[in-house]
Amino acid sequence: MLIESQFYTYGEQPTDRLQLHDGTLFGPVTIAYETYGTLNASRSNAILLFHALSGSQHAAGTNPAVEGTADRWTEECQTGWWEEFIGSGKMLDTDQYFVICCNYFGGCYGSTGPNSINPETGNPYGGDFPQIHFSDIVDAQLPLFDHLNIEKFHAVIGSSLGGMMALNFSTRYPEKSDRIISIACGLRAPTLTKVHNLEQILAIENDPNFCNGHYYAGPIPLRGLALARMISHKTFVSLADMEARMTNRCEQEKDEFSWYKIRTPLESYILHQGRKFVRRFDPNTYLNLIAAWSQFDLATDAKAKTDLHIFDACQHQKHLVFSIDSDCCFYPEEQQELVTSLQAARVETTFQTVSSEKGHDSFLLEPELFRTSIQEHLAS
């Protein structure tokens, strides 16, 4: 199934600009998005999907090229990241639902981000792009939904970082959806996550090519971004799965990382993760998203006094919360805290723990573990 990304631009006039969390007005804003299925006459069958940290708007099908992404739209990007989940007769059945997924504001796959041209200077925003919060990413999509005349979603779904977006959306705009599905996320960024994120930020910003984010006219800080990705990768897969993915070979490629002499298959595997990532992602976007992740606190976003009051306005909603027992990015205790908060507000909640050896990335790799529960929740 061939898919093309679509683009919606707003904020070209001062009165239409996006108001950020700090009150700053920003514009123009372009949101890259894709849709799957057909919106019904009553516009009641739409499902909003939030992608993970390094995902894109391309969730299903094949998309060979996206305007404005240049060489960043690699072969890895061209197959939808939830290909096995979305389509005719699949878990998100496009014969029944209209699924929409947007690249985030601040992203690098067609939406306005640090690599976009600043109309005031004629150069990429680079380091001048505002430091965004998750609330800004959610709010940036609202004008698109108005444009599509979607007032309320049948369901909102997000996994990992996208799960936090889904929770932000559900608490700040509770009237816009009755069903929420959050996979492998939590109420806030815990201390360990903040430490991991700081390590990644320092890795990128200490790359000599970073130049305070203004590197687009020169060499890109590839080493810093690769190191950041290697730091994060150890939280995305379980140790057992990491060992299973390794080969017995030590592959020494000739490129910008050749300075390091690989000695073991583990080193070869980890370097490969960093090497392939830098071909498809922008360092500034990565910095912006992980910094926003570190600042995430749903109680603050929802203006709740305590965690027990976060979902006070969501009693009409039904929440499905997934935990992955081998997850070391969002530990199962974090989903239990989320469920406790939901139950305190008397929100109808289904809590399911998925047993997997894949770790955090199970939500990308094992649709069979999620299918039945998600289908039942959508039909409820």
C-alpha positions in Angstrom: 0.0 0.0 0.0 1.6 3.2 -1.2 1.1 6.2 1.1 1.9 9.9 0.8 2.4 12.3 3.6 0.2 15.3 3.7 1.0 18.8 5.0 -1.1 21.4 6.8 0.3 24.9 7.4 -1.1 27.6 9.7 0.1 30.5 11.7 1.2 32.6 8.8 -0.8 35.5 10.3 0.0 36.8 13.8 -3.5 36.0 15.0 -3.2 32.3 14.0 0.1 31.5 15.6 0.8 28.6 18.0 1.0 29.7 21.6 3.7 27.8 23.4 3.8 26.7 27.0 5.7 29.9 28.0 3.2 32.2 26.2 5.4 32.8 23.2 3.7 32.9 19.8 5.3 30.8 17.0 4.5 30.6 13.4 4.1 29.6 10.7 3.7 25.9 11.6 3.6 23.0 9.2 2.4 19.6 10.4 3.2 16.5 8.3 0.7 13.8 8.7 -0.7 10.6 7.2 -4.2 9.0 7.3 -5.4 5.5 6.8 -9.0 4.5 6.2 -12.0 6.7 5.5 -13.5 9.3 7.8 -17.2 8.5 8.1 -20.0 11.1 7.5 -20.5 11.7 11.2 -16.7 12.0 11.7 -16.9 9.7 14.7 -14.5 6.9 13.7 -11.2 8.8 13.9 -8.3 7.3 15.9 -5.4 9.6 16.8 -2.0 7.9 17.0 1.0 9.4 18.7 4.4 8.0 17.7 7.5 7.2 19.8 10.7 9.2 20.2 12.3 8.5 16.8 9.1 7.7 14.9 7.4 9.7 12.2 3.9 10.3 10.7 4.5 7.2 8.6 2.8 4.4 10.6 1.7 2.0 7.9 2.2 1.1 4.2 5.1 2.2 2.1 6.1 5.8 1.6 9.2 6.2 -0.7 9.8 9.9 -0.1 8.7 12.8 2.1 9.1 16.4 0.9 11.8 18.3 2.9 13.5 15.3 4.5 16.3 14.9 1.8 18.6 12.0 2.6 17.1 11.5 6.0 14.2 9.5 4.7 16.1 6.3 4.5 14.9 2.8 3.5 14.3 2.1 7.2 11.8 5.0 7.3 9.9 3.9 4.2 8.0 1.1 5.9 5.4 2.1 8.4 6.5 1.7 12.0 3.2 0.0 12.9 2.7 -1.8 9.6 1.5 -5.0 11.3 -1.0 -3.1 13.4 -2.8 -0.9 10.9 -4.7 -1.9 7.8 -7.7 -3.8 6.4 -8.6 -6.5 8.9 -5.7 -5.6 11.2 -5.8 -4.4 14.8 -6.5 -0.8 13.8 -8.9 -1.9 11.0 -9.0 0.7 8.3 -12.2 -0.8 7.0 -13.8 0.5 10.2 -11.6 3.4 11.5 -9.9 6.5 10.2 -6.4 6.6 11.7 -4.3 9.8 11.7 -0.7 10.2 12.8 1.3 13.4 12.8 5.0 14.1 12.9 5.7 16.2 16.0 6.2 19.9 16.0 9.9 20.1 16.4 10.4 17.0 14.3 12.5 16.3 11.3 10.2 14.4 8.9 8.2 17.3 7.4 6.8 19.2 10.4 8.3 22.5 11.4 11.4 21.9 13.4 15.0 23.1 14.0 16.0 22.2 10.4 13.1 24.3 9.0 13.8 27.7 7.5 13.3 30.6 9.9 11.4 33.2 7.7 13.1 36.1 9.7 16.6 35.0 8.8 16.3 32.8 5.7 18.4 30.2 7.5 17.4 27.0 9.4 16.3 27.7 13.0 19.0 25.5 14.4 19.7 26.3 18.0 17.2 29.2 17.8 14.3 26.9 17.7 12.3 27.1 20.9 12.7 24.5 23.6 9.3 22.8 23.5 7.2 20.9 25.9 4.9 17.9 25.2 1.9 20.3 25.6 3.3 22.3 22.7 3.5 19.2 20.5 -0.1 18.3 21.4 -1.4 21.8 20.8 0.4 22.1 17.5 -1.8 19.4 16.1 -5.2 20.9 17.2 -5.5 23.3 14.2 -5.1 20.3 11.8 -8.0 18.5 13.6 -10.1 21.6 13.3 -9.2 21.7 9.6 -10.4 18.1 9.2 -13.5 18.9 11.2 -12.8 16.3 13.8 -14.2 17.4 17.1 -13.8 14.1 19.0 -11.7 11.0 18.5 -13.1 7.5 18.8 -9.8 6.7 20.5 -6.3 8.1 21.2 -3.4 5.8 21.2 0.3 6.3 22.1 3.3 4.1 23.0 6.4 5.1 24.9 6.9 8.9 24.4 3.7 8.8 22.4 1.9 7.3 25.3 2.8 10.4 27.4 1.4 12.6 24.6 -1.8 10.6 24.6 -2.1 11.1 28.4 -1.4 14.8 28.0 -4.1 15.1 25.3 -6.6 13.1 27.4 -6.2 15.2 30.6 -5.9 18.6 29.0 -8.7 18.0 26.4 -10.8 15.3 28.1 -13.8 16.1 26.0 -12.0 15.2 22.8 -11.9 11.4 23.4 -13.6 8.6 25.3 -11.0 5.9 24.9 -7.3 6.2 25.7 -4.7 3.5 25.1 -1.3 4.1 26.6 1.5 1.6 26.1 4.7 1.5 28.1 4.8 5.0 29.6 4.2 6.8 32.9 3.0 9.9 34.7 6.4 11.6 34.6 10.0 11.2 33.7 11.7 9.5 36.7 15.2 10.4 37.9 16.9 7.5 36.1 15.4 8.6 32.8 16.5 12.2 33.4 20.1 10.9 34.0 20.0 8.9 30.8 18.6 11.9 28.9 21.3 14.2 30.3 24.0 11.8 29.2 22.6 11.9 25.6 22.3 15.7 25.6 25.9 16.1 26.7 27.0 13.6 24.1 25.5 15.7 21.3 26.3 19.2 22.6 30.0 18.2 23.2 30.4 17.1 19.6 32.8 19.7 18.1 30.4 20.0 15.1 27.4 20.9 17.2 28.0 24.7 17.1 25.2 25.5 19.4 22.8 23.8 17.0 23.8 25.9 14.0 25.5 23.1 12.0 23.3 22.8 8.9 25.8 24.6 6.7 28.7 22.4 7.8 29.4 19.0 9.2 26.7 17.4 11.3 27.5 16.3 14.8 27.1 12.6 13.9 29.4 11.2 16.5 27.5 12.9 19.3 24.1 11.7 18.0 25.4 8.2 17.5 26.7 8.1 21.1 23.3 9.4 22.3 21.5 6.7 20.5 23.8 4.0 21.9 23.2 5.3 25.4 19.4 5.1 24.9 19.4 1.8 23.0 20.2 -0.2 26.1 16.9 0.9 27.6 14.8 0.0 24.5 15.7 -3.7 24.3 16.1 -6.3 27.1 19.6 -7.7 27.7 18.3 -11.1 26.5 17.1 -9.7 23.3 20.3 -7.7 22.8 22.3 -10.9 23.1 20.0 -12.6 20.7 20.4 -9.9 18.1 24.2 -10.0 18.2 26.2 -11.9 15.6 29.5 -13.5 16.2 31.2 -11.1 13.8 33.1 -7.9 14.6 32.3 -5.6 11.6 34.7 -2.7 11.2 33.2 -0.3 8.7 35.0 2.5 7.1 33.2 5.7 7.9 33.2 8.5 10.5 33.2 5.9 13.3 36.3 4.0 12.0 38.5 5.7 14.7 37.2 3.1 17.2 38.6 -0.3 16.7 35.9 -2.9 17.4 36.9 -5.7 19.6 33.8 -7.7 20.4 30.4 -8.6 18.7 28.7 -6.5 21.4 30.6 -3.4 20.4 29.9 -4.1 16.8 26.2 -4.4 17.5 26.0 -1.2 19.6 28.0 0.9 17.1 25.7 -0.3 14.4 22.7 1.0 16.2 24.3 4.5 16.4 25.6 4.4 12.9 22.3 3.6 11.2 20.4 6.1 13.4 22.4 9.1 12.4 21.5 8.5 8.8 17.8 9.2 9.5 17.5 11.6 12.3 18.4 15.2 13.2 20.5 16.0 16.3 18.5 19.1 17.2 15.2 17.3 17.0 16.6 14.5 19.2 17.8 17.1 21.8 14.5 18.9 21.8 12.4 15.8 22.3 14.5 14.2 25.1 14.8 17.6 26.9 10.9 17.8 26.7 10.7 14.2 28.0 12.9 15.1 31.0 10.5 17.9 31.9 7.4 15.9 31.5 5.1 15.7 34.5 1.4 14.9 33.9 0.3 16.4 37.2 1.8 19.7 36.2 0.4 19.5 32.7 -3.1 18.7 34.0 -2.8 21.4 36.7 -3.5 18.8 39.3 -2.6 19.3 43.0 -1.6 15.6 43.4 -1.3 12.5 41.2 -4.7 11.4 42.6 -6.4 14.3 41.0 -4.8 14.2 37.5 -7.8 12.4 35.9 -10.6 14.2 37.8 -12.1 15.5 34.5 -11.7 12.1 32.7 -14.4 10.0 34.5 -16.3 9.5 31.2 -13.2 8.0 29.6 -12.1 4.3 29.4 -8.4 3.7 29.7 -6.4 0.7 28.6 -2.9 0.7 30.1 -0.2 -1.7 28.9 2.9 -2.6 30.8 5.8 -4.8 29.4 7.4 -7.0 32.1 10.9 -6.8 30.6 10.8 -3.0 30.0 13.7 -1.1 31.4 12.9 2.2 29.7 9.5 2.6 31.5 9.5 0.1 34.3 6.3 -1.7 35.2 6.0 0.2 38.5 5.4 3.4 36.4 2.3 1.9 34.8 1.1 0.8 38.2 1.4 4.4 39.4 -0.6 5.5 36.3 -3.3 2.9 37.1 -3.5 4.0 40.7 -4.0 7.6 39.6 -6.8 6.6 37.2 -8.5 4.5 39.8 -8.4 7.3 42.3 -10.4 9.4 39.9 -12.8 6.5 39.3 -11.9 6.2 35.7 -12.8 2.9 34.1 -9.4 1.2 33.6 -8.1 -2.0 32.2 -4.5 -2.9 33.1 -2.6 -5.5 31.2 1.0 -6.7 31.6 2.5 -8.1 28.5 5.1 -10.9 29.0 7.9 -10.5 26.5 11.6 -11.0 26.1 11.9 -8.0 23.7 11.9 -5.3 26.3 10.4 -1.8 25.7 10.4 -2.4 21.9 7.8 -5.1 22.2 5.1 -2.6 21.2 6.8 -2.3 17.8 7.7 -6.0 17.3 4.9 -8.2 18.7 1.4 -7.1 17.6 0.0 -10.4 18.6 0.5 -9.6 22.3 -1.6 -6.4 22.0 -4.2 -7.2 19.4 -7.1 -8.7 21.3 -7.1 -6.2 24.1 -6.9 -3.2 21.8 -9.6 -4.5 19.5 -11.9 -5.1 22.5 -11.2 -1.7 23.9 -11.9 0.0 20.6 -15.2 -1.9 20.4 -16.3 -1.1 24.0 
